Amino acid sequence: MLVLNLTQHTASAEQLEDGVVELTEKDRITVKKLLTFNTLPTQQDVTNRAKAIASIANTYAVYFAMIGGAPYLMAELEIALWNTNLTPLYAFSKRVSSEKIVNGKTIKVNEFKHLGFVPGSISIDKTVATPVL
């Protein structure tokens, strides 16, 4: 299963092993700008950005897209992706904490372990695509 990374972050090694593919550098820069809001957006701004991201995603030969970002954008992005026959997925990870002693000081380190994907909760038409996880 190929999953297009539509987040602001580079996929982890574990995500890449699980089928995540990255955008081209040009598209990554564009998507990152579309995911970033520096001023209070209108509903139309949110909808337009979601449609723009989905349009970029639709140029890739994938059926799934890993999404994440501002919560107020995700519902619109799920809808826009479904409308272009792409299934939105969220990465699921477990936080693993460990402690190390360095120079007599205890340092806590959190590592996120990718465990799989959770399908988005909104769908326009469940017959469009069914996630196979």
Secondary structure, 3 states (H helix, E strand, C coil): CCEEECCCCCCCHHHHHCCEECCCHHHHHHHHHHHCCCCCCCHHHHHHHHHHHHHHHCCCCCCEEECCCCHHHHHHHHHHHHHCCCEEEEEEEEEEEEEEEECCEEEEEEEEEEEEEEECCCCCCCCCCCCCC
